[in-house]
């Protein structure tokens, strides 16, 4: 980003990249393949590299307590933005400093790294989390303890196991038996029994998910295992499969009525187009309109045009 120019001058690159507006005055902003709305940036004027994450759900309390104990990146700032979005600014764990994903750990060292992750989880599960104004002390739960996605490793000669461990991504985290799992849980993840939307967080869920994903990593051979199960894909470049061909409309398909309402688009809005029956179900409408992507949080669809990123109450592109 350029500074010292007119307001429109230094904001133009940010607008062209569809960056969330809080990042318009930051330097060297780069989207990361760590999920939606995650960026590496340089703070001004400090000049230090950080990771900035935008999400609609986050437990800053669990992250901060685990970070103070040395098991998570330092949480520098946690701000609540208009529209219910959380902005997290945290320490950047750089590959140049030795940090890596489980998939990048040499095969003959995976067992030791997994033992270090298990020991680290046992340690953080003992840390008290203050809840509410009363400050009642409870234990914290991560809520998505996949070894190949949300655990980082680094060789450390001074550690008993030879590995340092850091936990990341606290969107599902919260106090045990208080917080609940969010809606729209991914069906591609083999969650432990009892994990579902609205269920209360349990530390046992963390233990089971870490154990099962470590077992997959240990048993993986020839490119199968952790990555084959979808674990860790949020933190790696994954080639997208080509979209399926657009289905041809049925020859006897009826045109929509005068209002143009012909069912519902994936995001819940009305879908318009020729040759679609107005009694299409939600799933059928998705197939009938392949040019419309599924709408995640923060995305607005406008007909057949490319989606625009609309975060925090303002359209950014």
C-alpha positions in Angstrom: 0.0 0.0 0.0 1.1 3.5 -0.7 1.2 6.3 1.9 1.5 10.0 1.8 -0.7 10.3 -1.3 -4.3 11.4 -1.4 -6.9 9.4 0.5 -8.2 7.9 -2.8 -4.6 7.1 -3.8 -3.6 4.9 -0.9 -7.0 3.3 -0.6 -7.2 2.3 -4.3 -5.0 -0.9 -4.0 -6.9 -2.0 -0.9 -10.2 -1.5 -2.7 -8.9 -3.4 -5.8 -8.0 -6.3 -3.5 -11.4 -6.2 -1.8 -9.6 -5.9 1.6 -11.8 -5.3 4.7 -11.8 -1.6 5.5 -9.8 -1.8 8.8 -6.8 -2.9 6.6 -6.9 0.0 4.2 -4.1 1.8 6.1 -1.9 -1.2 6.7 1.2 -2.1 4.8 2.1 -5.3 2.8 -1.3 -6.9 3.3 -1.5 -10.4 1.8 -4.4 -12.9 2.0 -3.4 -16.2 3.5 -4.7 -19.6 2.5 -5.6 -20.2 6.2 -9.4 -19.8 5.7 -11.6 -16.9 4.8 -10.6 -13.4 5.8 -7.1 -14.2 7.1 -4.3 -11.8 6.2 -0.6 -11.3 6.9 0.2 -7.6 7.3 2.8 -5.2 8.7 1.7 -2.9 11.5 2.4 0.8 11.1 4.5 2.3 12.6 5.8 -0.7 14.5 6.8 -2.5 11.3 6.3 -6.0 12.8 4.6 -8.7 10.8 1.2 -9.9 12.2 -1.7 -12.0 11.2 -5.1 -10.3 11.1 -8.2 -12.4 11.1 -11.9 -11.4 10.7 -14.6 -13.8 11.9 -18.1 -13.7 13.2 -17.3 -15.9 16.2 -14.2 -16.1 18.3 -13.2 -16.8 21.9 -10.6 -14.2 22.8 -10.6 -15.4 26.4 -9.5 -18.9 25.6 -7.0 -17.7 23.1 -5.5 -15.1 25.5 -5.2 -17.5 28.4 -3.6 -20.3 26.3 -1.2 -17.7 24.7 -0.1 -16.4 28.1 0.9 -20.0 29.0 2.9 -20.2 25.7 0.6 -22.5 23.8 -0.9 -20.0 21.3 0.2 -17.0 19.3 0.2 -13.8 21.3 -3.1 -12.0 20.9 -2.2 -8.4 20.3 -5.7 -6.9 19.8 -9.3 -8.2 19.8 -11.9 -5.7 18.5 -15.6 -6.0 17.9 -16.6 -4.3 14.7 -20.1 -3.2 13.4 -22.2 -6.1 12.3 -20.9 -8.5 14.9 -17.5 -9.1 13.2 -14.4 -9.8 15.3 -11.0 -8.4 14.3 -8.1 -10.3 15.8 -4.5 -9.1 15.5 -2.0 -11.7 16.6 1.6 -12.8 16.4 2.7 -14.3 13.1 4.2 -17.7 13.4 6.5 -17.7 10.4 7.9 -20.7 8.6 11.2 -18.9 8.6 11.2 -19.3 12.4 10.7 -23.0 12.1 6.9 -23.3 12.5 5.2 -25.9 10.3 2.0 -27.9 9.9 1.8 -31.6 10.9 2.0 -32.6 7.2 5.4 -30.9 7.0 6.9 -32.8 10.0 9.2 -35.6 8.8 7.5 -39.0 9.0 10.0 -40.4 11.5 9.3 -37.5 13.8 5.5 -37.4 13.6 5.1 -39.7 16.7 7.2 -37.3 18.8 5.4 -34.3 17.5 2.0 -35.9 18.2 3.1 -36.7 21.8 4.0 -33.1 22.2 0.6 -32.0 21.0 -1.1 -34.4 23.4 0.9 -33.1 26.3 0.3 -29.5 25.4 -3.5 -30.1 25.2 -3.4 -31.7 28.6 -1.6 -28.6 30.0 -4.0 -26.0 28.5 -7.1 -28.0 29.6 -6.0 -27.3 33.2 -5.9 -23.5 32.7 -8.8 -21.6 34.3 -10.9 -19.3 32.1 -12.8 -16.4 33.8 -16.5 -16.3 32.7 -18.8 -13.3 32.9 -18.8 -10.5 35.4 -18.6 -12.8 38.3 -15.2 -14.1 37.1 -16.1 -17.7 37.8 -13.2 -20.0 36.9 -14.0 -22.8 34.4 -11.9 -24.8 32.0 -11.5 -23.9 28.3 -12.3 -26.0 25.2 -10.8 -25.4 21.7 -13.7 -26.9 19.8 -11.8 -27.9 16.6 -8.7 -29.7 17.7 -7.6 -31.2 14.4 -3.9 -32.0 14.4 -3.4 -31.3 10.8 -5.3 -28.0 10.7 -5.1 -26.1 14.0 -1.8 -27.2 15.5 1.6 -25.8 14.6 4.9 -27.4 15.4 8.6 -26.3 15.8 11.7 -28.2 16.7 13.0 -27.2 20.1 16.1 -28.7 21.7 15.1 -27.4 25.2 11.6 -29.0 25.1 11.3 -32.5 26.7 9.6 -33.9 23.6 11.9 -32.0 21.2 8.9 -30.0 19.8 7.1 -26.8 20.6 3.4 -26.7 20.0 1.0 -23.8 19.3 -2.8 -24.0 18.9 -4.5 -21.6 16.5 -8.1 -20.8 15.3 -10.3 -20.3 18.3 -13.6 -19.8 16.4 -15.3 -22.7 18.1 -13.6 -22.2 21.5 -15.2 -21.3 24.8 -15.7 -22.3 28.4 -16.6 -26.0 29.0 -20.3 -26.7 29.5 -21.1 -23.0 28.9 -20.4 -22.3 25.2 -22.0 -24.3 22.4 -21.0 -25.5 19.0 -22.0 -23.1 16.1 -24.4 -23.9 13.3 -23.2 -25.2 9.9 -20.7 -27.6 11.3 -18.6 -29.0 8.4 -19.8 -32.4 7.3 -16.4 -33.2 5.8 -14.9 -33.5 9.3 -15.3 -36.7 11.3 -16.4 -35.0 14.6 -16.4 -37.0 17.8 -19.7 -38.4 19.1 -21.9 -35.7 20.7 -20.4 -32.8 18.6 -23.3 -31.0 16.8 -24.9 -27.6 16.5 -26.0 -26.4 19.9 -24.2 -29.1 21.9 -22.1 -27.8 24.8 -18.4 -27.8 24.4 -16.5 -30.6 26.2 -12.8 -31.1 26.7 -13.3 -34.8 25.9 -14.2 -33.7 22.4 -10.8 -32.0 22.0 -9.0 -35.1 23.2 -10.9 -37.4 20.9 -10.5 -35.2 17.8 -6.8 -34.7 18.4 -6.3 -38.4 19.0 -8.2 -39.4 15.8 -6.4 -37.0 13.5 -3.0 -37.9 14.9 -3.9 -41.5 14.2 -4.7 -40.7 10.7 -1.4 -38.9 10.2 0.5 -41.7 11.7 -1.2 -44.3 9.4 -0.9 -42.1 6.3 1.1 -43.4 3.4 1.4 -42.5 -0.2 -0.4 -39.1 0.2 -3.4 -40.6 2.0 -4.3 -40.0 5.6 -4.7 -36.6 7.2 -5.0 -34.6 4.0 -7.2 -37.2 2.4 -9.7 -36.7 5.2 -9.8 -32.9 4.6 -7.7 -32.2 7.7 -5.3 -29.4 7.2 -6.7 -28.1 3.9 -7.5 -24.7 5.4 -3.8 -24.1 5.8 -2.5 -25.3 2.5 -3.0 -24.4 -1.2 -5.5 -26.9 -2.6 -6.3 -27.0 -6.3 -10.0 -26.6 -6.8 -11.8 -29.2 -8.8 -13.2 -27.8 -12.1 -16.9 -26.9 -11.8 -19.4 -29.3 -13.2 -21.0 -28.5 -16.5 -24.2 -26.5 -16.5 -27.2 -28.8 -16.8 -29.4 -28.2 -19.9 -32.9 -27.0 -19.1 -35.7 -29.4 -19.5 -37.4 -29.0 -22.9 -40.8 -28.5 -21.2 -39.5 -26.2 -18.5 -41.9 -23.3 -17.8 -40.9 -19.7 -17.9 -41.2 -17.8 -14.6 -44.2 -15.6 -13.9 -44.2 -11.8 -14.3 -42.5 -11.3 -10.9 -39.5 -13.3 -11.9 -39.5 -15.4 -8.7 -38.5 -18.9 -9.6 -37.3 -20.4 -6.4 -34.6 -19.6 -3.9 -30.9 -19.0 -4.6 -28.4 -20.8 -2.3 -28.1 -17.7 0.0 -31.9 -17.5 0.4 -32.6 -14.7 -2.1 -34.8 -15.0 -5.1 -33.2 -16.6 -8.2 -34.2 -15.3 -11.6 -33.7 -16.9 -15.0 -35.4 -18.5 -17.9 -36.6 -22.1 -17.9 -36.7 -22.6 -14.1 -39.8 -23.9 -12.3 -40.9 -21.6 -9.5 -41.5 -24.7 -7.2 -37.8 -25.7 -7.2 -36.5 -26.7 -3.8 -33.4 -25.1 -2.4 -31.2 -28.0 -3.4 -32.7 -28.1 -6.9 -32.3 -24.4 -7.4 -28.6 -24.7 -6.6 -28.3 -27.3 -9.4 -30.4 -25.2 -11.8 -28.2 -22.1 -11.2 -24.6 -23.3 -11.3 -23.3 -19.8 -11.9 -24.3 -18.7 -8.5 -21.9 -19.8 -5.8 -23.1 -20.8 -2.3 -23.2 -17.6 -0.2 -20.9 -17.7 2.9 -21.2 -15.1 5.7 -20.3 -11.7 4.4 -21.0 -12.4 0.7 -23.7 -10.7 -1.3 -25.0 -12.1 -4.6 -26.2 -9.9 -7.3 -27.8 -11.9 -10.1 -25.2 -13.7 -12.3 -22.4 -11.2 -11.5 -19.4 -12.1 -9.5 -20.0 -11.9 -5.7 -19.0 -8.8 -3.8 -17.3 -8.9 -0.4 -19.5 -7.0 2.0 -18.0 -7.1 5.4 -18.8 -5.0 8.4 -21.8 -3.1 6.9 -20.0 -1.8 3.8 -19.5 -3.2 0.3 -15.7 -3.3 -0.4 -15.5 -4.2 -4.1 
